[in-house]
Amino acid sequence: MTKILFTQSDIIEMMVEKGNPFGGAVVESFVWITALSELGVKINVFKTSDDKRSTKDEFKLIETIETYDPIKGMRWARWLTYRYPNLISAIKRSDPNYVYEPIPTWNSFFLGLVYKFLGIKQILRIANDNMLDERIKITHSKFDQIFIQLGFKICDFISVQNEFQFNTLKKKYPNKNIIKLFNPIVISSDFIVKDYNKSGYISWVANFRYQKNLQLLYNIVLSLPNEEFKIAGKPISPLDEETEIFIEKLKDLPNVEFVGSVSRNEILPFFSKSKFLLNTSRYEGFSNTFLEAMMTGTPILTTENVNPDGIIDTFGLGYIYKDENDLKQILNSISETHYLQKSKNCIEYVQKNHDHLVLAQKLLDFLKI
């Protein structure tokens, strides 16, 4: 039986009682795990050795592999003297055919050398567009940038989310095995009926950081005093100055409610009661929140910065706005008939293009499993 090891230890949060919700890459990885397991692939997931929580009964077939305690080891030498020895031991105990890394890091190169030595195939998944152009300089050190690029060079497979990522990597690494796979989602029939609800709120879902552009969110909320906004998420530490300023500004607005982190079993009901999902991000790859909202028939409000492969306007899944004034005009012009068509489009698009089992089978075909 083929075995795939998922290296992102945060995935464990999706498998334990009262786990802490994480970002899109964790959610996406968990859906891949669900789909691959259903297709007969054996799955292992890394977890840190200090985490003694047990997994839920429904995930007992997914074996967790302990790595290291993140607070142990000598501060300036812990990677060489403590973490790498424990990681290598964990990889050997897992003995996978493939290793799946949801977010490439500087460590992808160094562990990639280990995988080569052990005869394990390495899969890198691109989680965000900013990793592939000048924007990486904002979020990653020079050290990170160099070794992420080396990681791309030595890995066996790269999986991307959109055409921009595919074309950028194919141009740079023409002989690399690269596949474009949209993010998967488990299709639920419980929330796929949408009514036009003028009293519904506009939802905004993300962890708070510079990428998510809370300044634009503030400007939009300020320009739409008659709309109710529900903001879901939590700050990412360390918090950048811009984000910190606009969180406080948003808290002062009467039409804003901060609802905190929304659990996985609450996210679809949350979207089903909202009339739009608002995105203000400076960049993304393919946002999982788009899929969750569209599955409930909730159209998307976004800019051209976040419109992967142009799907929002091409397939009529929502509205593209330029700034807060443009968005205000758009919302004032929407009819009930127009809204319901967008809602129907969302449901049909997700069912046709993002079914988790169909996409997982495409991944297995790509890997020749």
PEPEVEN-V43617 format. One record per residue. N is the residue number from 1. PSI is psi in whole degrees, 0 to 359 (* if undefined). Layout:
N;PSI + N;PSI
This chain:
1;134 + 2;139 + 3;133 + 4;128 + 5;123 + 6;124 + 7;347 + 8;106 + 9;341 + 10;343 + 11;334 + 12;335 + 13;337 + 14;352 + 15;355 + 16;161 + 17;134 + 18;40 + 19;156 + 20;120 + 21;139 + 22;189 + 23;186 + 24;325 + 25;324 + 26;315 + 27;314 + 28;314 + 29;320 + 30;324 + 31;320 + 32;316 + 33;315 + 34;313 + 35;314 + 36;322 + 37;317 + 38;333 + 39;7 + 40;10 + 41;137 + 42;133 + 43;133 + 44;147 + 45;132 + 46;144 + 47;148 + 48;150 + 49;344 + 50;350 + 51;106 + 52;8 + 53;143 + 54;152 + 55;158 + 56;155 + 57;324 + 58;351 + 59;17 + 60;335 + 61;346 + 62;112 + 63;131 + 64;141 + 65;117 + 66;139 + 67;275 + 68;165 + 69;119 + 70;345 + 71;0 + 72;163 + 73;153 + 74;133 + 75;312 + 76;358 + 77;10 + 78;328 + 79;312 + 80;319 + 81;340 + 82;305 + 83;312 + 84;315 + 85;320 + 86;323 + 87;316 + 88;319 + 89;319 + 90;319 + 91;317 + 92;321 + 93;322 + 94;317 + 95;57 + 96;164 + 97;327 + 98;149 + 99;131 + 100;120 + 101;112 + 102;333 + 103;115 + 104;137 + 105;178 + 106;332 + 107;343 + 108;327 + 109;310 + 110;318 + 111;332 + 112;324 + 113;322 + 114;316 + 115;319 + 116;314 + 117;324 + 118;357 + 119;30 + 120;136 + 121;136 + 122;129 + 123;123 + 124;130 + 125;128 + 126;119 + 127;344 + 128;142 + 129;329 + 130;348 + 131;349 + 132;8 + 133;199 + 134;340 + 135;342 + 136;335 + 137;338 + 138;325 + 139;347 + 140;144 + 141;167 + 142;320 + 143;310 + 144;313 + 145;315 + 146;313 + 147;337 + 148;316 + 149;319 + 150;326 + 151;319 + 152;321 + 153;320 + 154;347 + 155;163 + 156;324 + 157;147 + 158;131 + 159;129 + 160;167 + 161;338 + 162;174 + 163;324 + 164;312 + 165;316 + 166;310 + 167;321 + 168;313 + 169;323 + 170;325 + 171;321 + 172;326 + 173;74 + 174;337 + 175;4 + 176;144 + 177;104 + 178;136 + 179;141 + 180;120 + 181;121 + 182;157 + 183;139 + 184;159 + 185;145 + 186;115 + 187;124 + 188;134 + 189;1 + 190;339 + 191;22 + 192;16 + 193;123 + 194;135 + 195;155 + 196;118 + 197;99 + 198;339 + 199;355 + 200;160 + 201;164 + 202;123 + 203;150 + 204;122 + 205;118 + 206;159 + 207;143 + 208;115 + 209;173 + 210;317 + 211;326 + 212;350 + 213;67 + 214;343 + 215;315 + 216;320 + 217;315 + 218;315 + 219;321 + 220;312 + 221;319 + 222;325 + 223;350 + 224;66 + 225;342 + 226;358 + 227;144 + 228;133 + 229;132 + 230;121 + 231;120 + 232;136 + 233;187 + 234;159 + 235;146 + 236;124 + 237;139 + 238;144 + 239;129 + 240;158 + 241;316 + 242;313 + 243;317 + 244;318 + 245;314 + 246;341 + 247;314 + 248;321 + 249;318 + 250;324 + 251;337 + 252;352 + 253;135 + 254;342 + 255;20 + 256;135 + 257;122 + 258;120 + 259;1 + 260;194 + 261;135 + 262;125 + 263;166 + 264;325 + 265;356 + 266;348 + 267;320 + 268;316 + 269;324 + 270;313 + 271;325 + 272;337 + 273;358 + 274;152 + 275;336 + 276;152 + 277;122 + 278;131 + 279;132 + 280;10 + 281;149 + 282;331 + 283;157 + 284;184 + 285;276 + 286;109 + 287;127 + 288;333 + 289;329 + 290;314 + 291;315 + 292;319 + 293;313 + 294;328 + 295;334 + 296;6 + 297;23 + 298;113 + 299;161 + 300;140 + 301;116 + 302;169 + 303;175 + 304;343 + 305;328 + 306;84 + 307;69 + 308;122 + 309;20 + 310;24 + 311;330 + 312;314 + 313;326 + 314;317 + 315;7 + 316;48 + 317;3 + 318;212 + 319;139 + 320;124 + 321;156 + 322;318 + 323;186 + 324;327 + 325;320 + 326;318 + 327;321 + 328;317 + 329;320 + 330;311 + 331;326 + 332;341 + 333;357 + 334;127 + 335;164 + 336;318 + 337;316 + 338;317 + 339;312 + 340;328 + 341;318 + 342;318 + 343;315 + 344;318 + 345;318 + 346;311 + 347;315 + 348;320 + 349;314 + 350;316 + 351;325 + 352;327 + 353;349 + 354;16 + 355;128 + 356;324 + 357;321 + 358;315 + 359;323 + 360;323 + 361;323 + 362;321 + 363;315 + 364;322 + 365;318 + 366;319 + 367;353 + 368;42 + 369;*
